[in-house]
Amino acid sequence: MKRKIVRIDEEKCTGCGLCVDACHEGALQLVDGKARLMSESYCDGLGNCLPECPAGAITIEERNAADFDEGAVKKQMETAKAKSTEKPGSEASCGCGGAESASAPEDVPEKLACGCPGTSARLIERGECAHGAAAPQQAAAPESQLRQWPCQIKLVPVNAPYLDNADLLVAADCTAYAHANIHSDFMRGRITLIGCPKLDDTDYAEKLTEILKAHEIRSIKVLRMEVPCCGGIVNAVKQALTDSGRMIPWGVVTIGTDGRVVEDI
């Protein structure tokens, strides 16, 4: 199959290892002090490693190569992450490998004000325990931190005034469903732009480059899922920073399929 895949010039490679850290699929490793593509089937061709190489030793070429095997990538990621206790599940229909089924924790009766786990249904309905203590009040509903509309990357107008002097959150849309506190933890005080490079037939890098050129953006936070296909949204931001010539603070937060933050760089 002819497709895009990375090519490493070993003469230029200095063995710094930055590309290895940037490759979320584990396709690259250092061998004898040089970066090597360990398996064609691990490389998705999105070039996540490309902007990280200070020596310019990595390029993207189109040639005959083995198909990208997302299932194999997922298995080797799970093997490498020995601390993970998640049970592997079936792949999602989109093929992103992120549809792991996780058992919900067993229902535990909510403790009442006195600290005991509750008693009869009649007392619980009245908000009391066997000792007559009142149950604690319900917490206030959280407020939305979305500051603008639309929020889809491909729909946001490049000349929108709310982008001036903004701190951007560029988020994969699945993160909103995986991380329960996305509004308070990541969206607060930021302009939120969301998208999915797996499902949208568009080049986010071009749109983001236009936004960076048209506005003074103060910072960018990228919020992605740990599944391999989500690396595309990180690569789009990197490419936009390179193409726009803007050097601004930016970072990447990776959310696990169980909703926890697994990496913050």
N, C-alpha and C positions, 0 to 999 in steps of 0.2 A: 504494500500500500504506500502510495506517495503522499507524504504529509510533512508538516513543519516539525523540526526536531533540533535540539541544540548540537552545536559543533564546538569542540574545545581545541584551541591551538596550544599544544603542549609546549612549544618553544616560547610562547608569550606567558604561559601560566607561571606564576610565582609561588603557588602553593599556599596562598594566604588563607584559604578555606572559607572565605565569605560566601562564595556561591553555594557551598555545601549547606551552610546555615540557612541560606535563602530558599533552598529547594525544599518545599513542603512534601514532596513525593518521595524523597530519599533516593532520587535517581543519581545523584552525584556523590562521590566519595574521594578522599585523598588517598592516592596509591603512589608510593615512592616519591612523595612530595609534590605530586601533580594531581590536578582535578581530573577525574575520569567519569564518563557516563557508564554506570554499572549495568544498566539494562535499558534498552530502547523502549520497552513496554512500560517503564516507570516514568518516562518523560512525556508530559502533556503538550509540550511545544509552545506553552504560553510565555516562556522567557522570564519567569520570576527571578531567575538567577542573573539575568543579563545586566541590569543596572548596577549590580553589586560588584562586578569585576573591575577593579581599578586598573588592570593591565590590558583590558579590551581583548581578553583571550577567548571570550564566549560570543558566538554569533548564532543566529537562527537560520537554518537552511532548509530547503524543501527537497527531500530525497526519499527513496524507498526505505521504509523502516517498519518494524513490527508495530502493530496497533497498540495504542495506549490502553493498558489493562488496569482500569481503576480498581477492580476487585483485588488484583495482586498487590497494588499499592496499599490498599486498605489493610490487607493481611500483614504486610511487612511493617506498616506503621504500628499496628497493634502489638506485633511481636517486639518491636523496639521499645514500646511504651509498657514495660513490665509492670509498672505500678497501676496500670489500668485494671479495673475490676469489672468493666462492662462486658456483657455477653454479646457476641456478634449476632446481628439479625439480618434480615433480608434487605436487599438494596431497594431504594426508592425507584419509582417508575421512571424518573428523570435520569437515573443512572449515576447519581452523585454519591452513592454509597453512604448516605447519611441517615438512613431510616432504621437505625438500630432500635429494637424494641426494648424498652427498659421497664421492669416491673415497678409499679408505684409502691412506696413504702406502705406497710400495713397500717390501716386506720387505727389511730390511738386516740382515746377519748381526750378532749381538750381539758386541761386542768382548770378548775374554777378558782375563785379568788383565794380560797383557803389553802390551795395547793393540792387538794385531793382530786382524783380523776373523775369525780362525779358519781352519782348514785342512781336512783331510780329515774325513769323517764319523766315521771310527774314532777319531780324536783328540778330536773334539768330544764324542762319546759318553762318553769317559773324562774330560771336563772339562779337557782340556789343549790347548795350541796346539803349533805345530811346535817351539817353544823349550822345551817341557816345563813351562810355567807353569800353575798350577792356575787354573781359572775362578773368578770371584768367587761367593760364596754368595748364594743367593736372598734377597731382602728378606722380612722377616716379613709375614704377612698382616695387612692393616689391621683394626682393631677397629671394631665398630659403635658409633656415638655416639647411637643412639636410646635415650632415657631413660625412655620411658613407652609404654604401650599402652592403648587404641588411639591412632592418630595421625591418622586422618581427621577433619577439622574437624567434620563432622556427627555423628560417633560419640563424640567426646570429651565426657565428663560435665562440665557447667558447674561443679559443686562439687568436681571432682577436686583433692585436696590438693597434687598436684605442680605445680599452677598458681600456688600462693602464692609471691610474690616471684620469679617466674620471668622469665627472658629468653626471649621467644618467637621462633621461626622459623616464619613463615607462608609455606609454599612451594607453588608449583604443582607437581603431582606429576610432570610431565615433567622438571623440573629434576634429579631424582635420576638419570635416565637420561642426560641430556645432560652434566652436570658430573661428571667422574670422582671428584673429591675432595670431594664434597658433605659427607661425614661430618666430615672433619677441617677443612674450610674454613668450613663454615656451621653444622653441627649440634652441634658440640662445645660443651658447656656450656649448651645451649638446649633448651627443650621444643619439639618439632617438631610442627606442625599442617599437614597437607597437604590439598589439594583441587584441583578443576578446575571453574571456573565455567562452562565450555563443556559439560561432561558431567553435572554434578550439578544436579538440579532442586531447588535449595534456595537460600535467601538467607543467605550467609555473614555478612553484616553483622549480622543479628539475633543469631546465635550468638556472634559475636565481641564484640558489645556486652554480652551477658550475662556473658561471661567477664571483660571489663574492669571491669564493675560489681561482680562478686563477688570479685575478687582484686586485690592490689597487684602489678600487672605492671611490671617494671622497664624493659623496652625491647621493641621489636618490630623484627625484620628481615624484610622481605618479599622472597622470592626468586621471580622470575617469568622466563618465557621472553620472547624479543624479539618473538614473534608477537603480533598485535593482540589476539586474544581473551583473552590473559593479563592484559590491563589490568583485567579484572573483579575479580581477586583483590586488586589494589592498591586499587581503588575500595572494595571491601568493608572493608578495614582503615581507610581514610580515613573512611568513613561510621561505622564502629564507634567510632573516636576522637571524632568529632563528637557522636554520639548518647550516648556514655557520659560526655562531659564530662571525660575524662581527657587531660591533656596530658603525654605521656611521650615519651622519645626514640624515634624510629623512622626507618627508612630503607629504600630499595629497591635491590636488586641485580638486574640484568638479565643473563640467560644467553643466549648466542647458540645457534643450532641446531647449531653445531660444538662446543659445550661451553665456550667461553671466556667470561670475564666481559666484557661489552661496556659496562656502565655500573654505577657504584656511587655512589648519592646518598643 
